[in-house]
């Protein structure tokens, strides 16, 4: 069983930055692929980024490539999403995911134009 708690969301102007964190419980955190997904109002949840256990293999949606960076600290059971050059279309609830199975409760990110 893995429990995920996201933090770091908020309101930011276009062009600004935010850093999301996801703290995970469970001793097997390091074995999971960790990811971030997001869901905007009226839209389906979509993939944003994932990172494998090593932290060196990362994958991004085309819409965030070059602006977002996913990373993890297995010693702290935490995964991060650094978001730079934010755009209004990045506005969504951002969810942390473990192993494509466990989900956090989500954190709201709002980017004003």
N, C-alpha and C positions, 0 to 999 in steps of 0.2 A: 504494500500500500504506500502510495506517495501522496502527500498533500503539498499544494503549491499556493503561495501567497505573493501576489504581485504588489508593487508599490512604485511610486515615481511619476504617475500620470499627473496631468494638470492642464492648465490653459497657457498657451504660448503664442506669440505672434509668428506669422509666416517668416521663415528664415532663421528662426530660433532653434534651440536644441533642448532635448529632454533625455534623461537616462532612466530607463525602466529597470527594475530589479525583480527577480523572482526567487524567493527563498523556498527551498524544498526540504521536506522531512523525509526520513527513510535512509537506511544505510547503503542502499544500492544506487544512490543518485548518480554516481560516476558512470554507471553502466548504461544509462539511458541517453538516447538522442533527445536533446532539449530543443524546444522551438518556441517561436512567437507567431501568433496568428492575430488577425484583427477582424472586427465586424463593424461596419458602418451602418447607420440607420437605414432600414429597408433593403439591405444587401446581405448576401450570404457571407459566412465567415471565410476568410481567405488566408492563405499562407503568406508569411512575411519572411521568416528566416529560421534556419535550424543550424545546430552545431553538434557534431558527434562527440563521443566521450573524451577524445584526445584534446579537443578544443581547437585543433588545427584545420579540421574539415568543416567548412561553413558553406551554406547555400542561401541564396537570397532571391526573393521575387524581383523581377525586372524593374518593377515600379519603385523599389527602394535601394537597388544596387548603387553603390557609390555614395549613399547618404547615411545608411544605417549600418551598424556594426554589432554583430552578436558575439558574445564571449561568455565563458563560464569559469568559475573557480570551484573545482571539485572539493577543495579543502573546506570551503565555506558553504557547500551545497547551494550555490547561487548561480543563476544565469542572468546576464545583463543584455539590454538592447540600448545601445547609444544611437540616438536619432538626431541627425544634424540636417540643416537646410530644410526644415519642416515646411510642408505645404498644406493648404486648407484641405486638400483631398486625403491627407493622412489622418484626418479626424475620424476616430473610431474607438471602440472599446478594444483594448489589447489584452490578449489572453496568453498565458504561459502554458506550455504543454510538455509533458514528459512521455516519451515512448509512444507518441501518437495515441495515447490512451488516457492519461490523467490530465485534468484541466484545472486551472486556477479560476478564481471568481471574476477576474478581469479588472482592468484599471482604465479609466477614461482619459483619452488624450484629445484635446480640442485645440485646433490651430486656427487662429483668426487671421483674416486677410487685411 
